[in-house]
Amino acid sequence: MSGTAVAVIVVCVLAALGAAYALLAPRRKAERVRADRPPLAAQTGWTSAAGAEFAGLSEAARCDMIFAVAALDDDASRRLLEHALADPAEPVALAAAHALATHGRTDAVDAFLAANPGARADRIAATLALLH
């Protein structure tokens, strides 16, 4: 055998050993770690604390929170999004309206806009019409 053939065989053997380690070692460790963890428990009180601190955030931080909460798509997050429709900053209210409309909650947005008519409601409705 030539030196090149031996080098190719050595590289193939090393690659096979590396692949075997990558497939076997992390899986065993992850299974052991999962077995040591206590079961997850849902905590539903987070929205009351989030609602209390929501007003203290900057406008940009409130928008970020809207988009993060919208991804949860549960009852608690929907209540927070509906609360955010009344935010004094129009971009935050628009973000909440967009998040609700995206998740099929246009009824909540329409009800809020109907209950709060005016130029702001008109701008939010027009922007939502462009987005959806």
A tleap script that builds the chain and sets N, CA, C and O, in Angstrom:
source leaprc.protein.ff14SB
mol = sequence {
  NMET SER GLY THR ALA VAL ALA VAL ILE VAL
  VAL CYS VAL LEU ALA ALA LEU GLY ALA ALA
  TYR ALA LEU LEU ALA PRO ARG ARG LYS ALA
  GLU ARG VAL ARG ALA ASP ARG PRO PRO LEU
  ALA ALA GLN THR GLY TRP THR SER ALA ALA
  GLY ALA GLU PHE ALA GLY LEU SER GLU ALA
  ALA ARG CYS ASP MET ILE PHE ALA VAL ALA
  ALA LEU ASP ASP ASP ALA SER ARG ARG LEU
  LEU GLU HIE ALA LEU ALA ASP PRO ALA GLU
  PRO VAL ALA LEU ALA ALA ALA HIE ALA LEU
  ALA THR HIE GLY ARG THR ASP ALA VAL ASP
  ALA PHE LEU ALA ALA ASN PRO GLY ALA ARG
  ALA ASP ARG ILE ALA ALA THR LEU ALA LEU
  LEU CHIE
}
set mol.1.N position { 0.839 -1.178 0.000 }
set mol.1.CA position { 0.000 0.000 0.000 }
set mol.1.C position { 0.882 1.237 0.000 }
set mol.1.O position { 1.968 1.268 0.577 }
set mol.2.N position { 0.365 2.250 -0.671 }
set mol.2.CA position { 1.123 3.489 -0.723 }
set mol.2.C position { 0.812 4.324 0.516 }
set mol.2.O position { -0.119 4.028 1.264 }
set mol.3.N position { 1.589 5.346 0.713 }
set mol.3.CA position { 1.419 6.228 1.872 }
set mol.3.C position { 0.108 6.986 1.815 }
set mol.3.O position { -0.502 7.261 2.848 }
set mol.4.N position { -0.322 7.322 0.620 }
set mol.4.CA position { -1.581 8.048 0.463 }
set mol.4.C position { -2.756 7.171 0.868 }
set mol.4.O position { -3.677 7.651 1.530 }
set mol.5.N position { -2.749 5.903 0.490 }
set mol.5.CA position { -3.829 4.982 0.835 }
set mol.5.C position { -3.896 4.793 2.346 }
set mol.5.O position { -4.990 4.744 2.910 }
set mol.6.N position { -2.755 4.686 3.007 }
set mol.6.CA position { -2.727 4.526 4.465 }
set mol.6.C position { -3.296 5.786 5.127 }
set mol.6.O position { -4.043 5.688 6.101 }
set mol.7.N position { -2.953 6.950 4.613 }
set mol.7.CA position { -3.454 8.204 5.179 }
set mol.7.C position { -4.967 8.300 5.029 }
set mol.7.O position { -5.652 8.758 5.943 }
set mol.8.N position { -5.492 7.871 3.886 }
set mol.8.CA position { -6.933 7.896 3.651 }
set mol.8.C position { -7.642 6.945 4.616 }
set mol.8.O position { -8.695 7.281 5.158 }
set mol.9.N position { -7.072 5.772 4.826 }
set mol.9.CA position { -7.670 4.802 5.750 }
set mol.9.C position { -7.661 5.347 7.175 }
set mol.9.O position { -8.645 5.196 7.899 }
set mol.10.N position { -6.574 5.973 7.583 }
set mol.10.CA position { -6.470 6.541 8.932 }
set mol.10.C position { -7.516 7.661 9.115 }
set mol.10.O position { -8.174 7.737 10.153 }
set mol.11.N position { -7.657 8.514 8.111 }
set mol.11.CA position { -8.635 9.597 8.187 }
set mol.11.C position { -10.048 9.027 8.276 }
set mol.11.O position { -10.862 9.522 9.055 }
set mol.12.N position { -10.347 8.000 7.494 }
set mol.12.CA position { -11.680 7.378 7.524 }
set mol.12.C position { -11.961 6.749 8.880 }
set mol.12.O position { -13.070 6.872 9.400 }
set mol.13.N position { -10.974 6.081 9.457 }
set mol.13.CA position { -11.151 5.456 10.774 }
set mol.13.C position { -11.392 6.536 11.837 }
set mol.13.O position { -12.273 6.387 12.684 }
set mol.14.N position { -10.610 7.621 11.792 }
set mol.14.CA position { -10.790 8.709 12.756 }
set mol.14.C position { -12.165 9.358 12.598 }
set mol.14.O position { -12.811 9.694 13.591 }
set mol.15.N position { -12.608 9.534 11.363 }
set mol.15.CA position { -13.924 10.116 11.124 }
set mol.15.C position { -15.021 9.204 11.647 }
set mol.15.O position { -15.995 9.688 12.223 }
set mol.16.N position { -14.888 7.902 11.460 }
set mol.16.CA position { -15.876 6.949 11.955 }
set mol.16.C position { -15.914 6.949 13.480 }
set mol.16.O position { -16.991 6.883 14.072 }
set mol.17.N position { -14.753 7.022 14.118 }
set mol.17.CA position { -14.719 7.091 15.583 }
set mol.17.C position { -15.360 8.381 16.089 }
set mol.17.O position { -16.105 8.366 17.069 }
set mol.18.N position { -15.071 9.480 15.427 }
set mol.18.CA position { -15.670 10.759 15.818 }
set mol.18.C position { -17.180 10.748 15.654 }
set mol.18.O position { -17.901 11.253 16.515 }
set mol.19.N position { -17.663 10.180 14.564 }
set mol.19.CA position { -19.102 10.092 14.328 }
set mol.19.C position { -19.764 9.195 15.367 }
set mol.19.O position { -20.845 9.515 15.862 }
set mol.20.N position { -19.136 8.094 15.696 }
set mol.20.CA position { -19.692 7.191 16.713 }
set mol.20.C position { -19.772 7.890 18.057 }
set mol.20.O position { -20.770 7.750 18.764 }
set mol.21.N position { -18.748 8.637 18.423 }
set mol.21.CA position { -18.772 9.368 19.688 }
set mol.21.C position { -19.866 10.432 19.678 }
set mol.21.O position { -20.596 10.591 20.657 }
set mol.22.N position { -19.973 11.150 18.582 }
set mol.22.CA position { -20.987 12.210 18.496 }
set mol.22.C position { -22.397 11.643 18.593 }
set mol.22.O position { -23.281 12.291 19.153 }
set mol.23.N position { -22.620 10.469 18.069 }
set mol.23.CA position { -23.942 9.868 18.112 }
set mol.23.C position { -24.270 9.235 19.460 }
set mol.23.O position { -25.422 9.262 19.894 }
set mol.24.N position { -23.274 8.673 20.119 }
set mol.24.CA position { -23.543 7.913 21.333 }
set mol.24.C position { -23.358 8.701 22.625 }
set mol.24.O position { -24.227 8.641 23.495 }
set mol.25.N position { -22.286 9.421 22.781 }
set mol.25.CA position { -21.973 10.064 24.061 }
set mol.25.C position { -22.962 11.157 24.454 }
set mol.25.O position { -23.447 11.120 25.585 }
set mol.26.N position { -23.291 12.112 23.616 }
set mol.26.CA position { -24.209 13.171 24.052 }
set mol.26.C position { -25.605 12.647 24.393 }
set mol.26.O position { -26.255 13.165 25.301 }
set mol.27.N position { -26.062 11.638 23.680 }
set mol.27.CA position { -27.395 11.112 23.922 }
set mol.27.C position { -27.483 10.475 25.302 }
set mol.27.O position { -28.460 10.681 26.021 }
set mol.28.N position { -26.479 9.712 25.669 }
set mol.28.CA position { -26.500 9.091 26.983 }
set mol.28.C position { -26.460 10.150 28.077 }
set mol.28.O position { -27.152 10.020 29.088 }
set mol.29.N position { -25.666 11.186 27.890 }
set mol.29.CA position { -25.563 12.237 28.887 }
set mol.29.C position { -26.889 12.992 28.992 }
set mol.29.O position { -27.335 13.285 30.102 }
set mol.30.N position { -27.513 13.305 27.891 }
set mol.30.CA position { -28.781 14.035 27.904 }
set mol.30.C position { -29.867 13.211 28.586 }
set mol.30.O position { -30.667 13.766 29.339 }
set mol.31.N position { -29.917 11.908 28.345 }
set mol.31.CA position { -30.913 11.067 28.982 }
set mol.31.C position { -30.700 11.031 30.489 }
set mol.31.O position { -31.671 11.021 31.245 }
set mol.32.N position { -29.447 11.012 30.940 }
set mol.32.CA position { -29.144 11.007 32.364 }
set mol.32.C position { -29.556 12.332 33.000 }
set mol.32.O position { -30.106 12.345 34.101 }
set mol.33.N position { -29.296 13.441 32.318 }
set mol.33.CA position { -29.664 14.749 32.839 }
set mol.33.C position { -31.177 14.878 32.912 }
set mol.33.O position { -31.693 15.406 33.896 }
set mol.34.N position { -31.905 14.412 31.900 }
set mol.34.CA position { -33.366 14.471 31.902 }
set mol.34.C position { -33.955 13.663 33.048 }
set mol.34.O position { -34.947 14.074 33.650 }
set mol.35.N position { -33.353 12.517 33.356 }
set mol.35.CA position { -33.858 11.673 34.431 }
set mol.35.C position { -33.673 12.345 35.792 }
set mol.35.O position { -34.451 12.086 36.710 }
set mol.36.N position { -32.653 13.207 35.941 }
set mol.36.CA position { -32.375 13.870 37.209 }
set mol.36.C position { -33.249 15.099 37.442 }
set mol.36.O position { -33.331 15.575 38.574 }
set mol.37.N position { -33.894 15.621 36.426 }
set mol.37.CA position { -34.686 16.840 36.548 }
set mol.37.C position { -36.061 16.537 37.133 }
set mol.37.O position { -36.642 15.489 36.851 }
set mol.38.N position { -36.583 17.457 37.951 }
set mol.38.CA position { -37.971 17.293 38.397 }
set mol.38.C position { -38.906 17.614 37.232 }
set mol.38.O position { -38.511 18.320 36.304 }
set mol.39.N position { -40.128 17.112 37.267 }
set mol.39.CA position { -41.062 17.415 36.167 }
set mol.39.C position { -41.373 18.906 36.123 }
set mol.39.O position { -41.376 19.589 37.147 }
set mol.40.N position { -41.634 19.395 34.912 }
set mol.40.CA position { -41.971 20.803 34.741 }
set mol.40.C position { -43.372 21.078 35.272 }
set mol.40.O position { -44.291 20.277 35.097 }
set mol.41.N position { -43.514 22.217 35.918 }
set mol.41.CA position { -44.814 22.624 36.425 }
set mol.41.C position { -45.177 23.953 35.783 }
set mol.41.O position { -44.364 24.877 35.760 }
set mol.42.N position { -46.380 24.050 35.267 }
set mol.42.CA position { -46.826 25.290 34.633 }
set mol.42.C position { -47.096 26.344 35.697 }
set mol.42.O position { -47.681 26.060 36.743 }
set mol.43.N position { -46.663 27.552 35.414 }
set mol.43.CA position { -46.919 28.659 36.319 }
set mol.43.C position { -47.743 29.687 35.569 }
set mol.43.O position { -47.302 30.231 34.557 }
set mol.44.N position { -48.928 29.949 36.063 }
set mol.44.CA position { -49.829 30.844 35.359 }
set mol.44.C position { -49.835 32.250 35.916 }
set mol.44.O position { -50.501 33.118 35.351 }
set mol.45.N position { -49.128 32.515 36.994 }
set mol.45.CA position { -49.149 33.826 37.599 }
set mol.45.C position { -48.222 34.832 36.947 }
set mol.45.O position { -48.147 35.977 37.394 }
set mol.46.N position { -47.521 34.439 35.914 }
set mol.46.CA position { -46.530 35.343 35.323 }
set mol.46.C position { -47.183 36.559 34.673 }
set mol.46.O position { -46.571 37.626 34.625 }
set mol.47.N position { -48.408 36.425 34.172 }
set mol.47.CA position { -48.998 37.559 33.472 }
set mol.47.C position { -49.360 38.693 34.409 }
set mol.47.O position { -49.310 39.856 34.009 }
set mol.48.N position { -49.725 38.386 35.645 }
set mol.48.CA position { -50.048 39.480 36.559 }
set mol.48.C position { -48.805 40.297 36.857 }
set mol.48.O position { -48.867 41.525 36.922 }
set mol.49.N position { -47.671 39.621 37.038 }
set mol.49.CA position { -46.425 40.354 37.266 }
set mol.49.C position { -45.998 41.077 35.993 }
set mol.49.O position { -45.515 42.208 36.053 }
set mol.50.N position { -46.172 40.434 34.844 }
set mol.50.CA position { -45.792 41.073 33.579 }
set mol.50.C position { -46.653 42.296 33.326 }
set mol.50.O position { -46.159 43.314 32.842 }
set mol.51.N position { -47.935 42.207 33.650 }
set mol.51.CA position { -48.814 43.352 33.455 }
set mol.51.C position { -48.436 44.518 34.344 }
set mol.51.O position { -48.515 45.670 33.917 }
set mol.52.N position { -48.025 44.242 35.575 }
set mol.52.CA position { -47.647 45.310 36.501 }
set mol.52.C position { -46.364 46.003 36.054 }
set mol.52.O position { -46.218 47.215 36.214 }
set mol.53.N position { -45.450 45.243 35.503 }
set mol.53.CA position { -44.172 45.819 35.073 }
set mol.53.C position { -44.217 46.338 33.638 }
set mol.53.O position { -43.310 47.051 33.209 }
set mol.54.N position { -45.245 45.993 32.909 }
set mol.54.CA position { -45.347 46.339 31.496 }
set mol.54.C position { -45.276 47.842 31.269 }
set mol.54.O position { -44.591 48.300 30.354 }
set mol.55.N position { -45.971 48.605 32.087 }
set mol.55.CA position { -46.019 50.055 31.906 }
set mol.55.C position { -44.673 50.707 32.173 }
set mol.55.O position { -44.402 51.787 31.647 }
set mol.56.N position { -43.826 50.082 32.976 }
set mol.56.CA position { -42.529 50.659 33.298 }
set mol.56.C position { -41.470 50.447 32.234 }
set mol.56.O position { -40.384 51.018 32.324 }
set mol.57.N position { -41.762 49.642 31.233 }
set mol.57.CA position { -40.796 49.371 30.167 }
set mol.57.C position { -40.792 50.495 29.137 }
set mol.57.O position { -41.767 51.236 29.010 }
set mol.58.N position { -39.698 50.613 28.411 }
set mol.58.CA position { -39.648 51.581 27.314 }
set mol.58.C position { -40.573 51.114 26.193 }
set mol.58.O position { -41.000 49.960 26.167 }
set mol.59.N position { -40.873 52.013 25.282 }
set mol.59.CA position { -41.764 51.671 24.165 }
set mol.59.C position { -41.196 50.513 23.348 }
set mol.59.O position { -41.927 49.592 22.983 }
set mol.60.N position { -39.898 50.559 23.061 }
set mol.60.CA position { -39.274 49.484 22.287 }
set mol.60.C position { -39.313 48.163 23.055 }
set mol.60.O position { -39.549 47.109 22.464 }
set mol.61.N position { -39.084 48.216 24.361 }
set mol.61.CA position { -39.119 46.998 25.173 }
set mol.61.C position { -40.535 46.429 25.241 }
set mol.61.O position { -40.718 45.211 25.241 }
set mol.62.N position { -41.536 47.310 25.300 }
set mol.62.CA position { -42.922 46.833 25.305 }
set mol.62.C position { -43.258 46.157 23.974 }
set mol.62.O position { -43.945 45.136 23.955 }
set mol.63.N position { -42.776 46.721 22.861 }
set mol.63.CA position { -43.003 46.076 21.553 }
set mol.63.C position { -42.321 44.710 21.505 }
set mol.63.O position { -42.906 43.739 21.024 }
set mol.64.N position { -41.084 44.635 22.002 }
set mol.64.CA position { -40.381 43.348 22.044 }
set mol.64.C position { -41.167 42.342 22.871 }
set mol.64.O position { -41.292 41.177 22.494 }
set mol.65.N position { -41.694 42.800 24.001 }
set mol.65.CA position { -42.454 41.898 24.857 }
set mol.65.C position { -43.721 41.434 24.160 }
set mol.65.O position { -44.112 40.274 24.295 }
set mol.66.N position { -44.366 42.322 23.418 }
set mol.66.CA position { -45.574 41.951 22.674 }
set mol.66.C position { -45.270 40.798 21.721 }
set mol.66.O position { -46.001 39.808 21.681 }
set mol.67.N position { -44.191 40.930 20.956 }
set mol.67.CA position { -43.874 39.883 19.982 }
set mol.67.C position { -43.434 38.593 20.661 }
set mol.67.O position { -43.708 37.507 20.151 }
set mol.68.N position { -42.760 38.691 21.794 }
set mol.68.CA position { -42.366 37.486 22.526 }
set mol.68.C position { -43.581 36.779 23.117 }
set mol.68.O position { -43.696 35.557 23.030 }
set mol.69.N position { -44.484 37.544 23.714 }
set mol.69.CA position { -45.680 36.974 24.330 }
set mol.69.C position { -46.609 36.403 23.268 }
set mol.69.O position { -47.268 35.391 23.504 }
set mol.70.N position { -46.668 37.037 22.106 }
set mol.70.CA position { -47.544 36.557 21.035 }
set mol.70.C position { -47.173 35.146 20.601 }
set mol.70.O position { -48.039 34.378 20.183 }
set mol.71.N position { -45.901 34.802 20.697 }
set mol.71.CA position { -45.463 33.471 20.293 }
set mol.71.C position { -45.995 32.384 21.223 }
set mol.71.O position { -46.072 31.221 20.826 }
set mol.72.N position { -46.363 32.743 22.450 }
set mol.72.CA position { -46.879 31.752 23.395 }
set mol.72.C position { -48.260 31.254 23.000 }
set mol.72.O position { -48.569 30.074 23.168 }
set mol.73.N position { -49.092 32.151 22.476 }
set mol.73.CA position { -50.419 31.814 21.963 }
set mol.73.C position { -51.241 30.980 22.953 }
set mol.73.O position { -51.713 29.893 22.622 }
set mol.74.N position { -51.404 31.511 24.178 }
set mol.74.CA position { -52.285 30.882 25.152 }
set mol.74.C position { -53.223 31.944 25.728 }
set mol.74.O position { -53.131 33.119 25.373 }
set mol.75.N position { -54.113 31.529 26.607 }
set mol.75.CA position { -55.104 32.473 27.151 }
set mol.75.C position { -54.457 33.614 27.921 }
set mol.75.O position { -54.871 34.766 27.793 }
set mol.76.N position { -53.442 33.297 28.719 }
set mol.76.CA position { -52.789 34.332 29.521 }
set mol.76.C position { -52.096 35.363 28.638 }
set mol.76.O position { -52.162 36.561 28.911 }
set mol.77.N position { -51.433 34.899 27.582 }
set mol.77.CA position { -50.748 35.840 26.693 }
set mol.77.C position { -51.763 36.655 25.888 }
set mol.77.O position { -51.517 37.827 25.602 }
set mol.78.N position { -52.880 36.066 25.526 }
set mol.78.CA position { -53.916 36.817 24.808 }
set mol.78.C position { -54.480 37.936 25.667 }
set mol.78.O position { -54.758 39.024 25.161 }
set mol.79.N position { -54.654 37.682 26.967 }
set mol.79.CA position { -55.147 38.733 27.863 }
set mol.79.C position { -54.148 39.881 27.942 }
set mol.79.O position { -54.541 41.048 27.966 }
set mol.80.N position { -52.869 39.557 27.981 }
set mol.80.CA position { -51.846 40.604 28.020 }
set mol.80.C position { -51.849 41.394 26.709 }
set mol.80.O position { -51.699 42.616 26.725 }
set mol.81.N position { -52.015 40.717 25.592 }
set mol.81.CA position { -52.073 41.407 24.295 }
set mol.81.C position { -53.304 42.305 24.219 }
set mol.81.O position { -53.227 43.417 23.696 }
set mol.82.N position { -54.430 41.838 24.734 }
set mol.82.CA position { -55.636 42.666 24.734 }
set mol.82.C position { -55.456 43.884 25.637 }
set mol.82.O position { -55.947 44.969 25.327 }
set mol.83.N position { -54.756 43.705 26.746 }
set mol.83.CA position { -54.438 44.824 27.637 }
set mol.83.C position { -53.541 45.836 26.910 }
set mol.83.O position { -53.694 47.045 27.086 }
set mol.84.N position { -52.617 45.339 26.104 }
set mol.84.CA position { -51.669 46.207 25.403 }
set mol.84.C position { -52.331 47.017 24.286 }
set mol.84.O position { -51.742 47.984 23.803 }
set mol.85.N position { -53.529 46.647 23.871 }
set mol.85.CA position { -54.233 47.449 22.864 }
set mol.85.C position { -54.477 48.872 23.358 }
set mol.85.O position { -54.565 49.803 22.558 }
set mol.86.N position { -54.584 49.039 24.668 }
set mol.86.CA position { -54.836 50.359 25.249 }
set mol.86.C position { -53.552 51.076 25.633 }
set mol.86.O position { -53.603 52.095 26.322 }
set mol.87.N position { -52.411 50.574 25.208 }
set mol.87.CA position { -51.134 51.207 25.534 }
set mol.87.C position { -51.119 52.635 24.986 }
set mol.87.O position { -51.623 52.879 23.890 }
set mol.88.N position { -50.546 53.581 25.740 }
set mol.88.CA position { -50.517 54.967 25.261 }
set mol.88.C position { -49.665 55.157 24.000 }
set mol.88.O position { -49.885 56.102 23.244 }
set mol.89.N position { -48.702 54.272 23.772 }
set mol.89.CA position { -47.867 54.369 22.570 }
set mol.89.C position { -48.546 53.615 21.432 }
set mol.89.O position { -48.814 52.418 21.540 }
set mol.90.N position { -48.816 54.311 20.365 }
set mol.90.CA position { -49.510 53.692 19.231 }
set mol.90.C position { -48.744 52.509 18.624 }
set mol.90.O position { -49.380 51.527 18.240 }
set mol.91.N position { -47.392 52.557 18.520 }
set mol.91.CA position { -46.696 51.382 17.984 }
set mol.91.C position { -46.894 50.127 18.831 }
set mol.91.O position { -46.964 49.024 18.289 }
set mol.92.N position { -46.983 50.278 20.129 }
set mol.92.CA position { -47.210 49.123 21.008 }
set mol.92.C position { -48.616 48.590 20.789 }
set mol.92.O position { -48.810 47.379 20.684 }
set mol.93.N position { -49.597 49.480 20.719 }
set mol.93.CA position { -50.978 49.064 20.465 }
set mol.93.C position { -51.092 48.390 19.101 }
set mol.93.O position { -51.803 47.396 18.955 }
set mol.94.N position { -50.397 48.925 18.112 }
set mol.94.CA position { -50.411 48.324 16.783 }
set mol.94.C position { -49.763 46.943 16.802 }
set mol.94.O position { -50.261 46.017 16.164 }
set mol.95.N position { -48.659 46.799 17.526 }
set mol.95.CA position { -48.005 45.492 17.636 }
set mol.95.C position { -48.942 44.480 18.279 }
set mol.95.O position { -49.022 43.334 17.837 }
set mol.96.N position { -49.651 44.902 19.321 }
set mol.96.CA position { -50.603 44.000 19.978 }
set mol.96.C position { -51.747 43.638 19.032 }
set mol.96.O position { -52.153 42.478 18.960 }
set mol.97.N position { -52.259 44.619 18.314 }
set mol.97.CA position { -53.349 44.357 17.372 }
set mol.97.C position { -52.886 43.399 16.270 }
set mol.97.O position { -53.616 42.485 15.889 }
set mol.98.N position { -51.688 43.611 15.770 }
set mol.98.CA position { -51.145 42.729 14.731 }
set mol.98.C position { -50.972 41.309 15.264 }
set mol.98.O position { -51.314 40.341 14.585 }
set mol.99.N position { -50.440 41.188 16.485 }
set mol.99.CA position { -50.241 39.864 17.076 }
set mol.99.C position { -51.572 39.145 17.272 }
set mol.99.O position { -51.691 37.957 16.970 }
set mol.100.N position { -52.561 39.857 17.771 }
set mol.100.CA position { -53.869 39.239 17.965 }
set mol.100.C position { -54.492 38.835 16.632 }
set mol.100.O position { -55.033 37.737 16.500 }
set mol.101.N position { -54.414 39.732 15.643 }
set mol.101.CA position { -55.004 39.430 14.334 }
set mol.101.C position { -54.294 38.256 13.664 }
set mol.101.O position { -54.930 37.437 13.002 }
set mol.102.N position { -52.995 38.176 13.836 }
set mol.102.CA position { -52.224 37.081 13.244 }
set mol.102.C position { -52.642 35.736 13.824 }
set mol.102.O position { -52.619 34.721 13.129 }
set mol.103.N position { -53.024 35.731 15.103 }
set mol.103.CA position { -53.436 34.491 15.759 }
set mol.103.C position { -54.955 34.296 15.733 }
set mol.103.O position { -55.499 33.528 16.527 }
set mol.104.N position { -55.639 34.996 14.812 }
set mol.104.CA position { -57.061 34.777 14.615 }
set mol.104.C position { -57.969 35.452 15.618 }
set mol.104.O position { -59.140 35.086 15.723 }
set mol.105.N position { -57.472 36.423 16.356 }
set mol.105.CA position { -58.283 37.116 17.359 }
set mol.105.C position { -58.713 38.495 16.862 }
set mol.105.O position { -58.650 39.473 17.608 }
set mol.106.N position { -59.144 38.575 15.619 }
set mol.106.CA position { -59.579 39.855 15.063 }
set mol.106.C position { -60.820 40.381 15.777 }
set mol.106.O position { -61.059 41.589 15.799 }
set mol.107.N position { -61.617 39.473 16.366 }
set mol.107.CA position { -62.802 39.921 17.096 }
set mol.107.C position { -62.426 40.817 18.273 }
set mol.107.O position { -63.100 41.813 18.531 }
set mol.108.N position { -61.362 40.473 18.984 }
set mol.108.CA position { -60.915 41.293 20.118 }
set mol.108.C position { -60.413 42.650 19.636 }
set mol.108.O position { -60.672 43.675 20.266 }
set mol.109.N position { -59.694 42.650 18.518 }
set mol.109.CA position { -59.169 43.903 17.964 }
set mol.109.C position { -60.319 44.777 17.479 }
set mol.109.O position { -60.362 45.972 17.772 }
set mol.110.N position { -61.251 44.180 16.736 }
set mol.110.CA position { -62.394 44.943 16.235 }
set mol.110.C position { -63.226 45.518 17.368 }
set mol.110.O position { -63.682 46.659 17.291 }
set mol.111.N position { -63.426 44.731 18.421 }
set mol.111.CA position { -64.206 45.212 19.569 }
set mol.111.C position { -63.501 46.385 20.243 }
set mol.111.O position { -64.144 47.361 20.630 }
set mol.112.N position { -62.171 46.289 20.386 }
set mol.112.CA position { -61.435 47.383 21.015 }
set mol.112.C position { -61.495 48.640 20.153 }
set mol.112.O position { -61.735 49.732 20.668 }
set mol.113.N position { -61.282 48.496 18.858 }
set mol.113.CA position { -61.306 49.661 17.966 }
set mol.113.C position { -62.696 50.291 17.919 }
set mol.113.O position { -62.816 51.513 17.844 }
set mol.114.N position { -63.745 49.472 17.964 }
set mol.114.CA position { -65.112 50.011 17.964 }
set mol.114.C position { -65.416 50.740 19.269 }
set mol.114.O position { -66.138 51.737 19.274 }
set mol.115.N position { -64.866 50.240 20.370 }
set mol.115.CA position { -65.105 50.869 21.671 }
set mol.115.C position { -64.277 52.132 21.864 }
set mol.115.O position { -64.569 52.940 22.746 }
set mol.116.N position { -63.247 52.305 21.043 }
set mol.116.CA position { -62.352 53.462 21.149 }
set mol.116.C position { -62.188 54.134 19.792 }
set mol.116.O position { -61.089 54.133 19.237 }
set mol.117.N position { -63.254 54.706 19.249 }
set mol.117.CA position { -63.164 55.299 17.914 }
set mol.117.C position { -62.302 56.562 17.930 }
set mol.117.O position { -62.092 57.193 18.966 }
set mol.118.N position { -61.819 56.896 16.745 }
set mol.118.CA position { -61.022 58.105 16.605 }
set mol.118.C position { -59.920 57.913 15.588 }
set mol.118.O position { -59.840 56.885 14.915 }
set mol.119.N position { -59.069 58.925 15.487 }
set mol.119.CA position { -57.990 58.895 14.495 }
set mol.119.C position { -57.016 57.747 14.762 }
set mol.119.O position { -56.551 57.089 13.831 }
set mol.120.N position { -56.716 57.516 16.031 }
set mol.120.CA position { -55.784 56.431 16.369 }
set mol.120.C position { -56.353 55.081 15.947 }
set mol.120.O position { -55.644 54.273 15.349 }
set mol.121.N position { -57.615 54.829 16.250 }
set mol.121.CA position { -58.252 53.572 15.856 }
set mol.121.C position { -58.278 53.440 14.339 }
set mol.121.O position { -58.079 52.349 13.804 }
set mol.122.N position { -58.522 54.547 13.648 }
set mol.122.CA position { -58.528 54.524 12.183 }
set mol.122.C position { -57.150 54.166 11.633 }
set mol.122.O position { -57.040 53.380 10.692 }
set mol.123.N position { -56.084 54.748 12.228 }
set mol.123.CA position { -54.723 54.442 11.756 }
set mol.123.C position { -54.369 52.989 12.028 }
set mol.123.O position { -53.774 52.329 11.176 }
set mol.124.N position { -54.723 52.487 13.192 }
set mol.124.CA position { -54.431 51.072 13.514 }
set mol.124.C position { -55.180 50.157 12.556 }
set mol.124.O position { -54.608 49.198 12.038 }
set mol.125.N position { -56.468 50.451 12.316 }
set mol.125.CA position { -57.260 49.624 11.395 }
set mol.125.C position { -56.686 49.678 9.979 }
set mol.125.O position { -56.627 48.653 9.300 }
set mol.126.N position { -56.268 50.847 9.533 }
set mol.126.CA position { -55.708 50.973 8.175 }
set mol.126.C position { -54.389 50.224 8.068 }
set mol.126.O position { -54.126 49.570 7.059 }
set mol.127.N position { -53.567 50.314 9.088 }
set mol.127.CA position { -52.280 49.596 9.053 }
set mol.127.C position { -52.503 48.093 9.075 }
set mol.127.O position { -51.830 47.358 8.352 }
set mol.128.N position { -53.441 47.623 9.897 }
set mol.128.CA position { -53.745 46.191 9.921 }
set mol.128.C position { -54.268 45.710 8.579 }
set mol.128.O position { -53.962 44.598 8.148 }
set mol.129.N position { -55.055 46.547 7.919 }
set mol.129.CA position { -55.573 46.174 6.591 }
set mol.129.C position { -54.436 45.998 5.597 }
set mol.129.O position { -54.492 45.128 4.728 }
set mol.130.N position { -53.403 46.826 5.728 }
set mol.130.CA position { -52.247 46.680 4.840 }
set mol.130.C position { -51.443 45.422 5.166 }
set mol.130.O position { -50.906 44.773 4.269 }
set mol.131.N position { -51.364 45.084 6.442 }
set mol.131.CA position { -50.545 43.939 6.860 }
set mol.131.C position { -51.232 42.597 6.627 }
set mol.131.O position { -50.565 41.577 6.451 }
set mol.132.N position { -52.558 42.597 6.624 }
set mol.132.CA position { -53.267 41.309 6.518 }
set mol.132.C position { -54.014 41.228 5.269 }
set mol.132.O position { -54.671 40.220 5.007 }
savepdb mol mol.pdb
quit
